Amino acid sequence: MLKRLLIPTRIRLEYLRHNTNTATAAAPPTGAAPHVPVLCDIAIEYLKGAPGRTFFDMTFGAGGHTRRLLDTLPDAKVYALDRDPVAYQLAQDLSETEEYKGRIIPLLGKFSDIPRLFAEQNLAKNSIDGMLFDFGCSSMQFDEAARGFSISHDGPLDMRMDGGLSGGLSAADVLAKVDEGDLVKILRIYGEEKAAKKIARYIVDARNAMIKIETTRQLANLVEDALDSGPRKDKLQRPAHSATKTFQALRIFVNNELNEINYGMLLANEMLRLDGRLVTITFHSLEDTIVKRHINGHVVAGAANPLPLKYSSHELIDDPEMLQSLNEKHWRQLHRHVIVPDPEEVSRNSRSRSAKLRAAVKISAPQEFYEESIE
């Protein structure tokens, strides 16, 4: 009991040691690397084989893939979706340039907003020729300290991809309210963090000591102190900050990412015409597993998000009829093995190193459930 009572005191001392000059630490970095689209050439090469010229970029970001696609196919049109209002503004600005005017249709929203956006655009199901998903965060989000995604750039602990536009809880809100048991699940499942119990206990003890965890630096330092194990390495034996998996877990939970990816793949099957092309770029195994299940026709009910969402404003997207229909094979993968960046691309853009690309063609029509799903 004595040891447990002393832990908050040690946390408080570490907190003060790490945060005596956060104003200086919060200064934005200079010379941040510009956004570079990952696996761009191969993604466009697969999309070029689509049966027509109407495309959906489901994760517009800074628009690198969209611009390359439009430059490659001068008669193409792209519906550019992003939940991030900054990315949406970039798409709007690009759509007003002489070069791309009338060829980019900016859309603001999540994957689960697509049925509504389809109706607003008077689009019919099975009308899109090619779709691209580039999952995860964009370089813009990681490089902007105020967004709260980055370990290396100190800022408010937010992590909402839409900047709070649609409400919902920030990462700081979650840490202030979450039960210890649920926090362990979040870290273990979404972050694949082996030390989930130790980190969750440290965070809860800090909370009990009346310490508010409100900035990225505070959280990173807290996790570092909890593990007290020196530098860590990722699965590829690359140096990694000890809080990397914690940040990933919170980001995924706050943005309901796995449910959105699951639903996005469901909608891809509805949106694409027969022989339409699907290209996905994932950055960790949780994303890639969902994509593989859909392409292989092995969608498992409830697998996308097994955690309680009582700390989130999102509802679980898990329609049994929709999932049952996808246990039939509707896709044919266009390559034998998963595609990863070559050493040259990784050397140019280190953020591409964990990327995996999958491309597939739609080979059969799904069950008639789309009309019901948008009511």
Contacts in CASP RR format, 6 or more apart in sequence:
PFRMAT RR
TARGET T0000
AUTHOR 0000-0000-0000
METHOD contacts of the structure
MODEL  1
MLKRLLIPTRIRLEYLRHNTNTATAAAPPTGAAPHVPVLCDIAIEYLKGA
PGRTFFDMTFGAGGHTRRLLDTLPDAKVYALDRDPVAYQLAQDLSETEEY
KGRIIPLLGKFSDIPRLFAEQNLAKNSIDGMLFDFGCSSMQFDEAARGFS
ISHDGPLDMRMDGGLSGGLSAADVLAKVDEGDLVKILRIYGEEKAAKKIA
RYIVDARNAMIKIETTRQLANLVEDALDSGPRKDKLQRPAHSATKTFQAL
RIFVNNELNEINYGMLLANEMLRLDGRLVTITFHSLEDTIVKRHINGHVV
AGAANPLPLKYSSHELIDDPEMLQSLNEKHWRQLHRHVIVPDPEEVSRNS
RSRSAKLRAAVKISAPQEFYEESIE
4 205 0 8 1.000
7 202 0 8 1.000
7 205 0 8 1.000
8 205 0 8 1.000
8 206 0 8 1.000
8 208 0 8 1.000
8 209 0 8 1.000
8 211 0 8 1.000
9 209 0 8 1.000
11 202 0 8 1.000
11 205 0 8 1.000
11 206 0 8 1.000
11 209 0 8 1.000
11 211 0 8 1.000
11 222 0 8 1.000
11 225 0 8 1.000
12 209 0 8 1.000
12 211 0 8 1.000
14 221 0 8 1.000
14 222 0 8 1.000
14 225 0 8 1.000
15 206 0 8 1.000
15 211 0 8 1.000
15 218 0 8 1.000
15 221 0 8 1.000
15 222 0 8 1.000
18 217 0 8 1.000
18 218 0 8 1.000
18 221 0 8 1.000
18 225 0 8 1.000
19 215 0 8 1.000
19 217 0 8 1.000
19 218 0 8 1.000
19 221 0 8 1.000
22 154 0 8 1.000
22 215 0 8 1.000
22 217 0 8 1.000
25 154 0 8 1.000
25 217 0 8 1.000
26 145 0 8 1.000
26 154 0 8 1.000
26 155 0 8 1.000
26 215 0 8 1.000
26 217 0 8 1.000
28 144 0 8 1.000
28 145 0 8 1.000
28 153 0 8 1.000
29 143 0 8 1.000
29 145 0 8 1.000
29 152 0 8 1.000
29 153 0 8 1.000
32 139 0 8 1.000
32 143 0 8 1.000
33 139 0 8 1.000
33 143 0 8 1.000
33 349 0 8 1.000
34 139 0 8 1.000
35 61 0 8 1.000
35 62 0 8 1.000
35 64 0 8 1.000
35 138 0 8 1.000
35 139 0 8 1.000
35 140 0 8 1.000
36 139 0 8 1.000
36 348 0 8 1.000
36 349 0 8 1.000
36 351 0 8 1.000
36 352 0 8 1.000
37 43 0 8 1.000
37 62 0 8 1.000
37 63 0 8 1.000
37 64 0 8 1.000
37 65 0 8 1.000
37 68 0 8 1.000
37 134 0 8 1.000
38 134 0 8 1.000
38 281 0 8 1.000
38 341 0 8 1.000
38 345 0 8 1.000
38 349 0 8 1.000
38 351 0 8 1.000
38 352 0 8 1.000
38 355 0 8 1.000
39 281 0 8 1.000
39 339 0 8 1.000
39 341 0 8 1.000
39 345 0 8 1.000
39 352 0 8 1.000
39 355 0 8 1.000
39 357 0 8 1.000
40 64 0 8 1.000
40 65 0 8 1.000
40 68 0 8 1.000
41 68 0 8 1.000
42 339 0 8 1.000
42 357 0 8 1.000
43 65 0 8 1.000
43 132 0 8 1.000
43 279 0 8 1.000
43 281 0 8 1.000
43 357 0 8 1.000
43 359 0 8 1.000
44 65 0 8 1.000
44 68 0 8 1.000
44 69 0 8 1.000
44 72 0 8 1.000
46 277 0 8 1.000
46 279 0 8 1.000
46 334 0 8 1.000
46 359 0 8 1.000
47 55 0 8 1.000
47 69 0 8 1.000
47 130 0 8 1.000
47 132 0 8 1.000
47 277 0 8 1.000
47 279 0 8 1.000
48 72 0 8 1.000
48 73 0 8 1.000
49 277 0 8 1.000
50 129 0 8 1.000
50 130 0 8 1.000
50 275 0 8 1.000
50 276 0 8 1.000
50 277 0 8 1.000
51 129 0 8 1.000
51 273 0 8 1.000
51 274 0 8 1.000
51 275 0 8 1.000
51 276 0 8 1.000
52 129 0 8 1.000
52 130 0 8 1.000
53 73 0 8 1.000
53 75 0 8 1.000
53 76 0 8 1.000
53 77 0 8 1.000
53 129 0 8 1.000
54 76 0 8 1.000
54 77 0 8 1.000
54 79 0 8 1.000
54 127 0 8 1.000
54 128 0 8 1.000
54 129 0 8 1.000
54 130 0 8 1.000
55 69 0 8 1.000
55 76 0 8 1.000
55 77 0 8 1.000
55 78 0 8 1.000
55 79 0 8 1.000
55 128 0 8 1.000
55 129 0 8 1.000
55 130 0 8 1.000
55 131 0 8 1.000
55 132 0 8 1.000
56 78 0 8 1.000
56 79 0 8 1.000
56 81 0 8 1.000
56 128 0 8 1.000
56 130 0 8 1.000
56 131 0 8 1.000
56 132 0 8 1.000
56 271 0 8 1.000
57 63 0 8 1.000
57 65 0 8 1.000
57 66 0 8 1.000
57 69 0 8 1.000
57 78 0 8 1.000
57 79 0 8 1.000
57 80 0 8 1.000
57 81 0 8 1.000
57 131 0 8 1.000
57 132 0 8 1.000
57 134 0 8 1.000
58 81 0 8 1.000
58 111 0 8 1.000
58 131 0 8 1.000
58 132 0 8 1.000
58 133 0 8 1.000
58 134 0 8 1.000
58 264 0 8 1.000
59 81 0 8 1.000
59 82 0 8 1.000
59 132 0 8 1.000
59 133 0 8 1.000
59 134 0 8 1.000
59 135 0 8 1.000
59 136 0 8 1.000
59 138 0 8 1.000
60 66 0 8 1.000
60 80 0 8 1.000
60 81 0 8 1.000
60 82 0 8 1.000
60 87 0 8 1.000
60 88 0 8 1.000
60 90 0 8 1.000
60 91 0 8 1.000
60 106 0 8 1.000
61 82 0 8 1.000
61 84 0 8 1.000
61 87 0 8 1.000
61 90 0 8 1.000
61 134 0 8 1.000
61 138 0 8 1.000
61 140 0 8 1.000
62 87 0 8 1.000
62 90 0 8 1.000
62 138 0 8 1.000
62 139 0 8 1.000
62 140 0 8 1.000
63 80 0 8 1.000
63 87 0 8 1.000
63 90 0 8 1.000
63 91 0 8 1.000
63 94 0 8 1.000
65 132 0 8 1.000
65 134 0 8 1.000
66 78 0 8 1.000
66 80 0 8 1.000
66 91 0 8 1.000
66 94 0 8 1.000
66 104 0 8 1.000
67 94 0 8 1.000
67 100 0 8 1.000
69 76 0 8 1.000
69 78 0 8 1.000
69 132 0 8 1.000
70 76 0 8 1.000
70 78 0 8 1.000
70 100 0 8 1.000
70 103 0 8 1.000
70 104 0 8 1.000
76 103 0 8 1.000
77 102 0 8 1.000
77 103 0 8 1.000
77 104 0 8 1.000
77 105 0 8 1.000
78 103 0 8 1.000
78 104 0 8 1.000
78 105 0 8 1.000
79 105 0 8 1.000
79 107 0 8 1.000
79 121 0 8 1.000
79 128 0 8 1.000
80 91 0 8 1.000
80 95 0 8 1.000
80 104 0 8 1.000
80 105 0 8 1.000
80 106 0 8 1.000
80 107 0 8 1.000
81 107 0 8 1.000
81 108 0 8 1.000
81 109 0 8 1.000
81 111 0 8 1.000
81 114 0 8 1.000
81 117 0 8 1.000
82 88 0 8 1.000
82 91 0 8 1.000
82 107 0 8 1.000
82 108 0 8 1.000
82 109 0 8 1.000
83 108 0 8 1.000
83 109 0 8 1.000
83 110 0 8 1.000
83 161 0 8 1.000
83 162 0 8 1.000
83 165 0 8 1.000
83 166 0 8 1.000
84 138 0 8 1.000
84 140 0 8 1.000
84 141 0 8 1.000
84 161 0 8 1.000
84 162 0 8 1.000
84 163 0 8 1.000
85 108 0 8 1.000
85 162 0 8 1.000
85 163 0 8 1.000
85 165 0 8 1.000
86 140 0 8 1.000
87 138 0 8 1.000
87 140 0 8 1.000
88 106 0 8 1.000
88 107 0 8 1.000
88 108 0 8 1.000
88 109 0 8 1.000
91 104 0 8 1.000
91 106 0 8 1.000
91 107 0 8 1.000
92 106 0 8 1.000
94 100 0 8 1.000
94 104 0 8 1.000
95 101 0 8 1.000
95 102 0 8 1.000
95 103 0 8 1.000
95 104 0 8 1.000
95 105 0 8 1.000
95 106 0 8 1.000
105 121 0 8 1.000
107 117 0 8 1.000
107 121 0 8 1.000
109 117 0 8 1.000
109 162 0 8 1.000
110 162 0 8 1.000
110 260 0 8 1.000
111 260 0 8 1.000
111 261 0 8 1.000
111 263 0 8 1.000
111 264 0 8 1.000
111 267 0 8 1.000
112 259 0 8 1.000
112 260 0 8 1.000
112 263 0 8 1.000
112 264 0 8 1.000
112 317 0 8 1.000
114 264 0 8 1.000
114 267 0 8 1.000
114 271 0 8 1.000
115 267 0 8 1.000
115 370 0 8 1.000
115 373 0 8 1.000
115 374 0 8 1.000
116 374 0 8 1.000
118 125 0 8 1.000
118 271 0 8 1.000
118 374 0 8 1.000
119 374 0 8 1.000
123 271 0 8 1.000
125 270 0 8 1.000
125 271 0 8 1.000
125 370 0 8 1.000
126 270 0 8 1.000
126 271 0 8 1.000
126 272 0 8 1.000
126 273 0 8 1.000
126 274 0 8 1.000
126 365 0 8 1.000
127 271 0 8 1.000
127 273 0 8 1.000
128 271 0 8 1.000
128 272 0 8 1.000
128 273 0 8 1.000
128 276 0 8 1.000
129 272 0 8 1.000
129 273 0 8 1.000
129 276 0 8 1.000
129 277 0 8 1.000
130 272 0 8 1.000
130 276 0 8 1.000
130 277 0 8 1.000
130 278 0 8 1.000
130 279 0 8 1.000
131 268 0 8 1.000
131 271 0 8 1.000
131 272 0 8 1.000
131 277 0 8 1.000
131 278 0 8 1.000
131 279 0 8 1.000
132 279 0 8 1.000
132 280 0 8 1.000
132 281 0 8 1.000
133 261 0 8 1.000
133 264 0 8 1.000
133 268 0 8 1.000
133 278 0 8 1.000
133 279 0 8 1.000
133 280 0 8 1.000
133 281 0 8 1.000
133 291 0 8 1.000
134 281 0 8 1.000
135 257 0 8 1.000
135 261 0 8 1.000
135 280 0 8 1.000
135 281 0 8 1.000
135 282 0 8 1.000
135 283 0 8 1.000
135 287 0 8 1.000
136 257 0 8 1.000
136 283 0 8 1.000
136 287 0 8 1.000
137 149 0 8 1.000
137 161 0 8 1.000
137 251 0 8 1.000
139 351 0 8 1.000
141 147 0 8 1.000
141 149 0 8 1.000
141 161 0 8 1.000
142 149 0 8 1.000
142 150 0 8 1.000
142 153 0 8 1.000
142 351 0 8 1.000
143 150 0 8 1.000
143 153 0 8 1.000
144 153 0 8 1.000
145 153 0 8 1.000
145 154 0 8 1.000
145 155 0 8 1.000
145 216 0 8 1.000
146 155 0 8 1.000
146 156 0 8 1.000
146 158 0 8 1.000
147 158 0 8 1.000
147 159 0 8 1.000
147 163 0 8 1.000
148 155 0 8 1.000
148 156 0 8 1.000
148 157 0 8 1.000
148 158 0 8 1.000
148 159 0 8 1.000
148 171 0 8 1.000
148 216 0 8 1.000
149 159 0 8 1.000
149 216 0 8 1.000
149 247 0 8 1.000
149 251 0 8 1.000
150 216 0 8 1.000
151 216 0 8 1.000
151 220 0 8 1.000
151 241 0 8 1.000
151 243 0 8 1.000
151 244 0 8 1.000
151 247 0 8 1.000
152 241 0 8 1.000
153 216 0 8 1.000
154 215 0 8 1.000
154 216 0 8 1.000
154 217 0 8 1.000
155 215 0 8 1.000
155 216 0 8 1.000
155 217 0 8 1.000
156 170 0 8 1.000
156 172 0 8 1.000
156 214 0 8 1.000
156 215 0 8 1.000
156 216 0 8 1.000
157 170 0 8 1.000
157 171 0 8 1.000
157 172 0 8 1.000
157 175 0 8 1.000
157 213 0 8 1.000
157 214 0 8 1.000
157 215 0 8 1.000
157 216 0 8 1.000
157 218 0 8 1.000
157 219 0 8 1.000
158 164 0 8 1.000
158 170 0 8 1.000
158 171 0 8 1.000
158 172 0 8 1.000
159 170 0 8 1.000
159 171 0 8 1.000
159 247 0 8 1.000
159 250 0 8 1.000
159 251 0 8 1.000
159 254 0 8 1.000
159 255 0 8 1.000
160 167 0 8 1.000
160 168 0 8 1.000
160 170 0 8 1.000
160 254 0 8 1.000
160 255 0 8 1.000
161 255 0 8 1.000
164 170 0 8 1.000
166 313 0 8 1.000
167 313 0 8 1.000
168 312 0 8 1.000
168 313 0 8 1.000
169 177 0 8 1.000
169 254 0 8 1.000
169 311 0 8 1.000
169 312 0 8 1.000
169 313 0 8 1.000
170 254 0 8 1.000
171 219 0 8 1.000
171 250 0 8 1.000
171 251 0 8 1.000
171 254 0 8 1.000
172 212 0 8 1.000
172 213 0 8 1.000
172 214 0 8 1.000
173 311 0 8 1.000
174 250 0 8 1.000
174 253 0 8 1.000
174 254 0 8 1.000
174 311 0 8 1.000
174 312 0 8 1.000
175 183 0 8 1.000
175 203 0 8 1.000
175 207 0 8 1.000
175 213 0 8 1.000
175 219 0 8 1.000
175 250 0 8 1.000
176 207 0 8 1.000
176 212 0 8 1.000
176 213 0 8 1.000
177 311 0 8 1.000
178 186 0 8 1.000
178 311 0 8 1.000
180 200 0 8 1.000
180 201 0 8 1.000
180 204 0 8 1.000
181 200 0 8 1.000
182 307 0 8 1.000
182 308 0 8 1.000
182 310 0 8 1.000
182 311 0 8 1.000
183 196 0 8 1.000
183 200 0 8 1.000
183 203 0 8 1.000
183 204 0 8 1.000
184 196 0 8 1.000
184 197 0 8 1.000
184 200 0 8 1.000
185 196 0 8 1.000
185 306 0 8 1.000
185 307 0 8 1.000
186 249 0 8 1.000
186 250 0 8 1.000
186 253 0 8 1.000
186 307 0 8 1.000
187 193 0 8 1.000
187 196 0 8 1.000
187 199 0 8 1.000
187 200 0 8 1.000
187 245 0 8 1.000
187 246 0 8 1.000
187 249 0 8 1.000
188 194 0 8 1.000
188 196 0 8 1.000
189 249 0 8 1.000
189 306 0 8 1.000
189 307 0 8 1.000
190 248 0 8 1.000
190 249 0 8 1.000
190 250 0 8 1.000
190 252 0 8 1.000
190 253 0 8 1.000
190 258 0 8 1.000
190 286 0 8 1.000
190 307 0 8 1.000
191 245 0 8 1.000
191 246 0 8 1.000
191 248 0 8 1.000
191 249 0 8 1.000
191 252 0 8 1.000
191 286 0 8 1.000
192 245 0 8 1.000
192 285 0 8 1.000
192 286 0 8 1.000
193 199 0 8 1.000
193 245 0 8 1.000
193 246 0 8 1.000
193 249 0 8 1.000
195 226 0 8 1.000
195 227 0 8 1.000
198 226 0 8 1.000
198 227 0 8 1.000
199 223 0 8 1.000
199 226 0 8 1.000
199 227 0 8 1.000
199 246 0 8 1.000
201 226 0 8 1.000
202 222 0 8 1.000
202 223 0 8 1.000
202 225 0 8 1.000
202 226 0 8 1.000
203 213 0 8 1.000
203 222 0 8 1.000
203 226 0 8 1.000
206 213 0 8 1.000
206 222 0 8 1.000
207 213 0 8 1.000
213 219 0 8 1.000
213 222 0 8 1.000
216 247 0 8 1.000
219 243 0 8 1.000
219 246 0 8 1.000
219 247 0 8 1.000
220 241 0 8 1.000
220 243 0 8 1.000
220 247 0 8 1.000
223 242 0 8 1.000
223 243 0 8 1.000
223 246 0 8 1.000
224 241 0 8 1.000
224 242 0 8 1.000
224 243 0 8 1.000
227 242 0 8 1.000
229 242 0 8 1.000
230 242 0 8 1.000
231 239 0 8 1.000
231 240 0 8 1.000
231 242 0 8 1.000
232 239 0 8 1.000
232 240 0 8 1.000
232 241 0 8 1.000
232 242 0 8 1.000
232 244 0 8 1.000
233 239 0 8 1.000
233 240 0 8 1.000
234 240 0 8 1.000
234 244 0 8 1.000
236 353 0 8 1.000
236 354 0 8 1.000
238 353 0 8 1.000
248 284 0 8 1.000
251 257 0 8 1.000
252 258 0 8 1.000
252 286 0 8 1.000
253 307 0 8 1.000
253 312 0 8 1.000
254 312 0 8 1.000
256 305 0 8 1.000
256 309 0 8 1.000
256 312 0 8 1.000
256 314 0 8 1.000
257 287 0 8 1.000
258 286 0 8 1.000
258 287 0 8 1.000
258 290 0 8 1.000
258 304 0 8 1.000
258 305 0 8 1.000
259 304 0 8 1.000
259 305 0 8 1.000
259 314 0 8 1.000
259 316 0 8 1.000
259 317 0 8 1.000
259 318 0 8 1.000
260 317 0 8 1.000
261 287 0 8 1.000
261 290 0 8 1.000
261 291 0 8 1.000
261 304 0 8 1.000
262 290 0 8 1.000
262 294 0 8 1.000
262 299 0 8 1.000
262 304 0 8 1.000
262 305 0 8 1.000
262 317 0 8 1.000
263 317 0 8 1.000
265 290 0 8 1.000
265 291 0 8 1.000
265 294 0 8 1.000
266 294 0 8 1.000
266 322 0 8 1.000
266 323 0 8 1.000
266 326 0 8 1.000
268 278 0 8 1.000
268 294 0 8 1.000
269 294 0 8 1.000
269 326 0 8 1.000
269 330 0 8 1.000
269 331 0 8 1.000
269 362 0 8 1.000
269 366 0 8 1.000
270 366 0 8 1.000
270 370 0 8 1.000
272 278 0 8 1.000
272 362 0 8 1.000
273 362 0 8 1.000
274 362 0 8 1.000
274 363 0 8 1.000
274 364 0 8 1.000
274 365 0 8 1.000
275 361 0 8 1.000
275 362 0 8 1.000
275 363 0 8 1.000
276 361 0 8 1.000
276 362 0 8 1.000
277 334 0 8 1.000
277 359 0 8 1.000
277 360 0 8 1.000
277 361 0 8 1.000
277 362 0 8 1.000
278 295 0 8 1.000
278 331 0 8 1.000
278 359 0 8 1.000
278 360 0 8 1.000
278 361 0 8 1.000
278 362 0 8 1.000
279 357 0 8 1.000
279 358 0 8 1.000
279 359 0 8 1.000
280 291 0 8 1.000
280 357 0 8 1.000
280 358 0 8 1.000
280 359 0 8 1.000
281 355 0 8 1.000
281 356 0 8 1.000
281 357 0 8 1.000
282 288 0 8 1.000
282 291 0 8 1.000
282 355 0 8 1.000
282 356 0 8 1.000
282 358 0 8 1.000
283 354 0 8 1.000
283 355 0 8 1.000
283 356 0 8 1.000
284 354 0 8 1.000
288 338 0 8 1.000
288 356 0 8 1.000
288 358 0 8 1.000
290 303 0 8 1.000
290 304 0 8 1.000
291 358 0 8 1.000
292 298 0 8 1.000
292 358 0 8 1.000
293 299 0 8 1.000
293 300 0 8 1.000
293 303 0 8 1.000
294 326 0 8 1.000
294 331 0 8 1.000
295 331 0 8 1.000
295 333 0 8 1.000
295 358 0 8 1.000
295 360 0 8 1.000
296 329 0 8 1.000
296 331 0 8 1.000
297 326 0 8 1.000
297 327 0 8 1.000
297 328 0 8 1.000
297 329 0 8 1.000
297 330 0 8 1.000
297 331 0 8 1.000
298 327 0 8 1.000
299 323 0 8 1.000
299 326 0 8 1.000
299 327 0 8 1.000
300 323 0 8 1.000
301 318 0 8 1.000
301 320 0 8 1.000
301 323 0 8 1.000
302 316 0 8 1.000
302 318 0 8 1.000
302 323 0 8 1.000
304 317 0 8 1.000
304 318 0 8 1.000
305 316 0 8 1.000
305 318 0 8 1.000
309 315 0 8 1.000
309 316 0 8 1.000
319 369 0 8 1.000
319 373 0 8 1.000
321 367 0 8 1.000
321 369 0 8 1.000
322 369 0 8 1.000
322 373 0 8 1.000
325 366 0 8 1.000
325 367 0 8 1.000
325 369 0 8 1.000
326 366 0 8 1.000
328 364 0 8 1.000
329 363 0 8 1.000
329 364 0 8 1.000
330 362 0 8 1.000
330 363 0 8 1.000
330 364 0 8 1.000
330 365 0 8 1.000
330 366 0 8 1.000
331 360 0 8 1.000
331 361 0 8 1.000
331 362 0 8 1.000
331 363 0 8 1.000
332 360 0 8 1.000
332 361 0 8 1.000
332 363 0 8 1.000
333 358 0 8 1.000
333 359 0 8 1.000
333 360 0 8 1.000
334 359 0 8 1.000
334 360 0 8 1.000
334 361 0 8 1.000
335 358 0 8 1.000
335 359 0 8 1.000
338 356 0 8 1.000
338 357 0 8 1.000
338 358 0 8 1.000
339 356 0 8 1.000
339 357 0 8 1.000
339 358 0 8 1.000
339 359 0 8 1.000
340 355 0 8 1.000
340 356 0 8 1.000
340 357 0 8 1.000
341 349 0 8 1.000
341 352 0 8 1.000
341 353 0 8 1.000
341 355 0 8 1.000
345 352 0 8 1.000
346 352 0 8 1.000
346 353 0 8 1.000
END
